[in-house]
Amino acid sequence: MKQKTHRGAAKRFKLTGSGRYKRKRAYLRHGMRKRNQDVKRHLRQKTLVSKADKNSVDLMLANH
């Protein structure tokens, strides 16, 4: 049976040309008044999924 794509994961991760996944950073949902503007600016930038989590994202996106 074919595996379906996890729709929540499909909205959160994008595959790069080199085969890694881009993701949004955490800690940007609430408690913003206490955070420094430099920290908030850094958290807005995208980053890559770690190698340890890549297999999990592969399974959710059915890219294996």
C-alpha positions in Angstrom: 0.0 0.0 0.0 1.3 3.5 -0.8 2.1 5.7 2.1 0.4 9.1 2.4 2.2 12.3 3.0 1.8 13.8 6.5 0.1 17.0 5.6 1.3 18.8 8.7 4.9 18.0 7.9 4.4 19.0 4.2 3.4 22.5 5.3 6.5 22.8 7.7 9.4 21.4 5.7 10.8 22.2 2.3 13.4 20.1 0.5 16.6 21.9 -0.6 18.5 21.2 -3.8 21.2 19.3 -1.8 18.6 17.0 -0.2 18.4 18.6 3.2 15.2 20.1 4.7 14.5 23.7 5.6 12.5 24.5 8.7 11.3 27.4 10.8 12.9 28.0 14.2 11.1 27.5 17.5 10.6 29.9 20.4 8.8 32.6 18.4 5.2 32.0 19.4 4.8 33.8 22.7 6.9 35.6 25.4 8.2 38.0 22.8 8.3 41.1 25.1 11.1 39.6 27.2 13.2 38.6 24.1 15.9 40.9 22.7 15.3 42.2 19.2 18.5 40.6 18.0 17.3 37.2 19.2 13.9 37.6 17.5 15.6 38.6 14.3 17.8 35.5 14.5 14.8 33.3 15.2 13.0 34.5 12.0 15.6 33.0 9.8 15.1 29.5 8.4 17.5 26.7 9.4 18.1 23.1 8.3 16.7 19.9 9.9 19.4 18.0 11.8 20.8 14.8 10.4 19.3 12.9 13.4 15.8 14.1 12.4 16.2 13.7 8.7 14.9 10.1 8.6 11.8 11.1 10.5 11.0 13.9 8.1 11.7 11.5 5.1 9.1 9.1 6.4 6.5 11.8 7.0 7.0 13.2 3.5 7.2 9.7 1.9 10.6 10.6 0.4 12.3 7.3 1.1 
